Amino acid sequence: MSVTGTTQDRGGRFRTTRDGGRSGRRPPDSADGPVAGAKVSSAPHRGASTWVERVVAGHRPAGRRGRFGLVWFVVAAAAAAIGLLALALVFAAVAGVAALQTVAAWTRARKPPVQLVAGAVAVALPLAAAFGIALVGALTLVAVVAALVAAMVADLPARRARRAGRPPVLALAGLTLRCGLFPGLVAASAVLVARTDTTAFFILLVLVSAYEVGDHLVGTGAGTRVEGPLAGMAAAMVLTFALAVFQFGPFDSMAAWVFGGLVVVTAPLGPIVASTLAPDASVAGPGLRRLDSWMLAAPLWAWMLWGYMS
């Protein structure tokens, strides 16, 4: 069997060669890398890259996400101005969408959680936060029990079909809570901040939004993944300085640095935590991405603000 190819001589001219396949000689590796079929050991690098891509989402082109972020800020601020129940409804809607989109992502990955329980838990927790933290705690316990019961019911057909083996009831319940409980608790924490002090919620909203604006504007065209978060941290730090100087809301100068610095530190980590709730950072839905910067900041603010105000 003859193989026809094209080679380039030293003078830059191309000529056609014909190899009858009898030489058995292997062409040398090119400067760009080994020839096709050569084994290259790149498992450690590929594993590290895969882990980073698993939890760190890249920035999408500017446009729809930026407009949606502006709409979110206006809606959240207007709801807080109207009243606590309106704010709870807004965050319940976002948490519910985040839960359902995360369930859909896991379903596409062939690990379907219990959709009804995940969505109900995510919606119920922010609504309960409007009436106090005790109700949030009670509903959290109910959510765990409901996820276990729903997982056992959903696993009955598969259990009957299997001859041996333990059904993954706990895994299914954990995946259901992963989709619904955590977005619900984050949204509930934001409502609890507003319930403790409405002005403090406005400050938290402005600080988180400032981080998101800086992260999005700079990170969209950046060459590395760290430029966007660094810009967002700088924007939040500038507003923290203004908060400490003018002492808005319930915060004195020292408290302003503590609470503002908390947003500066935790806002960049929130998207990483949110990515662990989905099968992959690239498939996390817009609802979850709307809450990702709040993922650590809101619960810590709710806990520290309650102690500070009391």
C-alpha positions as CSV (number, residue, x, y, z in Angstrom):
1,M,0.0,0.0,0.0
2,S,1.5,3.3,-1.1
3,V,1.0,6.6,0.7
4,T,1.4,9.9,-1.0
5,G,2.5,12.9,0.9
6,T,4.0,16.4,0.5
7,T,7.3,17.5,1.9
8,Q,9.2,20.8,1.8
9,D,12.9,20.9,0.9
10,R,15.5,23.4,2.2
11,G,14.8,25.8,-0.6
12,G,11.2,26.2,0.5
13,R,9.8,24.2,-2.5
14,F,7.2,21.6,-2.0
15,R,7.4,18.1,-3.7
16,T,5.3,15.0,-3.7
17,T,6.7,11.8,-2.3
18,R,5.5,8.3,-2.4
19,D,6.2,5.7,0.3
20,G,5.5,2.1,-0.5
21,G,5.3,1.3,3.2
22,R,8.5,-0.9,3.1
23,S,10.9,1.4,4.9
24,G,9.1,1.1,8.3
25,R,10.8,4.3,9.4
26,R,8.9,6.6,11.8
27,P,9.0,10.3,11.1
28,P,10.7,12.4,13.8
29,D,8.7,14.4,16.3
30,S,7.9,17.9,15.1
31,A,8.8,21.0,17.0
32,D,5.1,21.4,18.0
33,G,5.0,18.1,19.8
34,P,5.1,14.3,19.3
35,V,3.5,12.6,16.3
36,A,0.0,11.3,16.4
37,G,-0.4,8.2,18.4
38,A,2.5,8.9,20.7
39,K,1.7,8.5,24.4
40,V,2.1,11.7,26.4
41,S,1.7,11.6,30.2
42,S,-0.3,14.7,31.1
43,A,-2.6,13.3,33.8
44,P,-1.5,15.5,36.7
45,H,-1.9,18.7,34.6
46,R,-5.2,17.6,33.2
47,G,-6.5,16.7,36.6
48,A,-5.6,20.1,38.1
49,S,-7.2,21.9,35.1
50,T,-10.3,19.8,35.4
51,W,-10.7,20.6,39.1
52,V,-10.3,24.3,38.4
53,E,-12.8,24.3,35.6
54,R,-15.2,22.3,37.8
55,V,-15.6,25.0,40.4
56,V,-14.5,28.3,38.6
57,A,-16.8,29.7,36.0
58,G,-15.5,31.9,33.2
59,H,-17.0,35.2,32.4
60,R,-19.6,35.4,29.6
61,P,-19.6,38.2,27.1
62,A,-21.1,41.5,28.4
63,G,-24.8,42.0,27.6
64,R,-27.6,39.9,28.9
65,R,-26.0,39.2,32.2
66,G,-25.1,42.8,32.8
67,R,-28.7,43.9,32.1
68,F,-30.1,41.2,34.3
69,G,-27.8,42.3,37.1
70,L,-29.1,45.9,36.9
71,V,-32.7,44.6,36.9
72,W,-32.0,42.5,39.9
73,F,-30.5,45.4,41.8
74,V,-33.5,47.6,41.1
75,V,-36.1,44.9,41.9
76,A,-34.3,43.9,45.2
77,A,-34.0,47.5,46.3
78,A,-37.7,48.3,45.4
79,A,-38.9,45.1,47.2
80,A,-36.9,46.1,50.3
81,A,-38.4,49.6,50.2
82,I,-41.9,48.1,49.9
83,G,-41.6,45.8,52.9
84,L,-40.1,42.6,54.3
85,L,-42.7,40.3,52.7
86,A,-42.1,41.7,49.2
87,L,-38.4,41.1,49.7
88,A,-39.0,37.6,50.9
89,L,-41.1,36.9,47.8
90,V,-38.4,38.2,45.5
91,F,-35.7,36.1,47.1
92,A,-38.0,33.1,47.3
93,A,-38.6,33.3,43.5
94,V,-34.9,33.5,42.7
95,A,-34.0,30.7,45.1
96,G,-36.8,28.5,43.6
97,V,-35.5,29.1,40.1
98,A,-32.0,28.4,41.2
99,A,-33.1,25.1,42.8
100,L,-35.1,24.0,39.7
101,Q,-32.3,24.9,37.3
102,T,-29.8,23.0,39.5
103,V,-32.1,20.0,39.5
104,A,-32.3,20.1,35.7
105,A,-28.5,20.2,35.5
106,W,-28.2,17.1,37.6
107,T,-30.9,15.4,35.7
108,R,-29.0,16.0,32.5
109,A,-26.0,14.4,34.2
110,R,-28.2,11.3,34.9
111,K,-28.5,11.9,38.6
112,P,-32.0,13.3,39.0
113,P,-32.9,14.7,42.5
114,V,-36.4,15.0,43.7
115,Q,-37.5,18.1,41.9
116,L,-40.6,18.9,44.0
117,V,-38.9,18.8,47.3
118,A,-35.9,20.8,46.1
119,G,-38.0,23.6,44.7
120,A,-40.4,23.7,47.7
121,V,-37.6,23.9,50.2
122,A,-35.8,26.7,48.3
123,V,-39.1,28.7,48.1
124,A,-40.2,28.1,51.7
125,L,-37.1,29.1,53.6
126,P,-36.9,32.8,52.4
127,L,-40.7,33.1,53.1
128,A,-40.2,31.7,56.6
129,A,-37.3,34.1,57.2
130,A,-39.8,37.0,57.1
131,F,-41.4,35.6,60.3
132,G,-38.2,34.8,62.2
133,I,-35.2,32.6,62.4
134,A,-37.0,30.0,64.5
135,L,-39.3,29.1,61.7
136,V,-36.3,28.9,59.3
137,G,-34.7,26.4,61.7
138,A,-37.8,24.3,62.0
139,L,-38.3,24.2,58.2
140,T,-34.7,23.2,57.7
141,L,-35.3,20.1,59.9
142,V,-38.5,19.4,58.0
143,A,-36.7,19.7,54.7
144,V,-34.1,17.0,55.8
145,V,-36.9,14.6,56.7
146,A,-38.9,15.4,53.5
147,A,-35.8,14.8,51.4
148,L,-35.2,11.4,53.0
149,V,-38.8,10.3,52.6
150,A,-39.0,11.5,49.0
151,A,-35.7,9.8,48.2
152,M,-37.1,6.5,49.6
153,V,-40.3,6.8,47.6
154,A,-38.4,7.7,44.4
155,D,-36.1,4.8,44.8
156,L,-38.8,2.1,45.3
157,P,-39.0,1.2,41.6
158,A,-35.3,0.9,41.2
159,R,-35.2,-1.1,44.5
160,R,-37.7,-3.6,43.2
161,A,-35.8,-4.0,39.9
162,R,-32.5,-4.7,41.6
163,R,-31.8,-8.2,43.0
164,A,-29.0,-7.1,45.4
165,G,-27.3,-4.0,46.5
166,R,-28.1,-1.1,48.8
167,P,-30.3,1.6,47.2
168,P,-28.6,5.0,47.2
169,V,-31.3,6.7,49.3
170,L,-29.0,8.9,51.3
171,A,-27.2,10.0,48.1
172,L,-30.5,10.9,46.5
173,A,-31.6,12.8,49.6
174,G,-28.3,14.6,49.8
175,L,-28.4,15.6,46.2
176,T,-32.0,17.0,46.7
177,L,-30.9,19.1,49.6
178,R,-27.9,20.2,47.7
179,C,-30.1,21.6,45.0
180,G,-32.8,23.2,47.2
181,L,-31.5,23.7,50.8
182,F,-28.4,25.8,50.2
183,P,-30.0,28.3,47.8
184,G,-32.9,28.6,50.2
185,L,-30.7,29.2,53.2
186,V,-28.7,31.9,51.3
187,A,-31.9,33.7,50.3
188,A,-33.3,33.3,53.8
189,S,-30.2,34.9,55.3
190,A,-30.6,37.9,53.1
191,V,-34.2,38.3,54.3
192,L,-33.0,37.9,57.9
193,V,-30.6,40.7,57.4
194,A,-33.4,43.0,56.2
195,R,-35.6,41.8,59.1
196,T,-32.8,42.8,61.6
197,D,-32.2,46.2,60.0
198,T,-33.5,47.4,56.6
199,T,-30.6,49.9,56.1
200,A,-28.1,47.1,56.7
201,F,-29.7,45.1,53.9
202,F,-29.4,48.1,51.5
203,I,-25.7,48.4,52.4
204,L,-25.2,44.7,51.8
205,L,-27.0,44.9,48.5
206,V,-24.8,47.8,47.4
207,L,-21.6,46.2,48.5
208,V,-22.4,42.9,46.8
209,S,-23.6,44.6,43.6
210,A,-20.4,46.7,43.5
211,Y,-18.3,43.6,43.7
212,E,-20.4,42.0,40.9
213,V,-20.1,45.1,38.7
214,G,-16.3,45.2,39.0
215,D,-16.0,41.5,38.5
216,H,-18.1,41.5,35.4
217,L,-16.8,44.6,33.7
218,V,-13.1,43.8,34.2
219,G,-13.4,40.0,34.1
220,T,-15.3,39.8,30.8
221,G,-12.3,40.9,28.8
222,A,-9.5,39.8,31.1
223,G,-6.9,37.3,30.2
224,T,-6.9,35.6,33.6
225,R,-9.5,34.4,36.0
226,V,-8.3,36.6,38.9
227,E,-8.5,40.0,37.3
228,G,-12.3,40.2,37.6
229,P,-12.5,39.2,41.2
230,L,-9.7,41.6,42.1
231,A,-11.5,44.5,40.4
232,G,-14.7,43.5,42.3
233,M,-12.9,43.4,45.6
234,A,-11.4,46.9,44.9
235,A,-14.9,48.3,44.1
236,A,-16.3,46.8,47.4
237,M,-13.3,48.2,49.3
238,V,-13.9,51.7,48.0
239,L,-17.5,51.6,49.2
240,T,-16.4,50.1,52.5
241,F,-14.1,53.1,53.0
242,A,-17.0,55.5,52.3
243,L,-19.2,53.5,54.7
244,A,-16.5,53.8,57.4
245,V,-16.1,57.5,56.9
246,F,-19.7,58.5,56.8
247,Q,-21.0,55.7,59.1
248,F,-24.2,54.9,57.3
249,G,-26.9,52.9,58.9
250,P,-26.3,51.0,62.2
251,F,-22.5,50.8,61.7
252,D,-19.8,52.8,63.4
253,S,-16.4,53.2,61.8
254,M,-14.9,50.0,63.1
255,A,-18.0,47.9,62.4
256,A,-18.1,49.3,58.8
257,W,-14.6,48.0,58.2
258,V,-15.6,44.6,59.7
259,F,-18.8,44.1,57.7
260,G,-17.5,45.6,54.5
261,G,-14.3,43.6,54.7
262,L,-16.4,40.5,55.1
263,V,-18.0,41.2,51.7
264,V,-14.6,41.9,50.2
265,V,-13.3,38.5,51.4
266,T,-16.3,36.3,50.9
267,A,-17.9,37.6,47.7
268,P,-15.1,36.1,45.5
269,L,-15.5,32.7,47.2
270,G,-19.3,32.6,46.8
271,P,-19.2,31.6,43.1
272,I,-16.8,28.8,43.9
273,V,-19.1,27.4,46.6
274,A,-22.1,27.8,44.3
275,S,-20.3,25.9,41.5
276,T,-20.0,22.9,43.9
277,L,-23.8,22.7,44.0
278,A,-24.1,22.0,40.3
279,P,-22.5,19.2,38.3
280,D,-20.1,21.7,36.8
281,A,-19.5,25.4,36.9
282,S,-20.4,25.8,33.3
283,V,-23.9,24.4,33.8
284,A,-24.8,26.4,36.9
285,G,-28.0,28.3,36.0
286,P,-28.7,32.0,36.0
287,G,-30.7,31.7,39.2
288,L,-27.8,30.2,41.1
289,R,-25.4,32.7,39.6
290,R,-27.6,35.5,40.8
291,L,-27.1,34.2,44.4
292,D,-23.5,33.1,44.1
293,S,-21.9,36.3,45.5
294,W,-24.3,36.1,48.4
295,M,-23.5,32.5,49.1
296,L,-21.2,33.2,52.1
297,A,-21.7,36.9,52.6
298,A,-25.4,36.8,53.4
299,P,-25.3,34.0,56.1
300,L,-22.3,35.6,57.8
301,W,-23.9,39.1,57.8
302,A,-27.1,37.7,59.2
303,W,-25.2,36.0,62.1
304,M,-22.9,38.9,62.8
305,L,-25.5,41.6,62.4
306,W,-27.8,39.9,64.9
307,G,-25.0,39.8,67.5
308,Y,-23.9,43.4,66.7
309,M,-27.4,44.8,67.0
310,S,-28.2,43.0,70.2
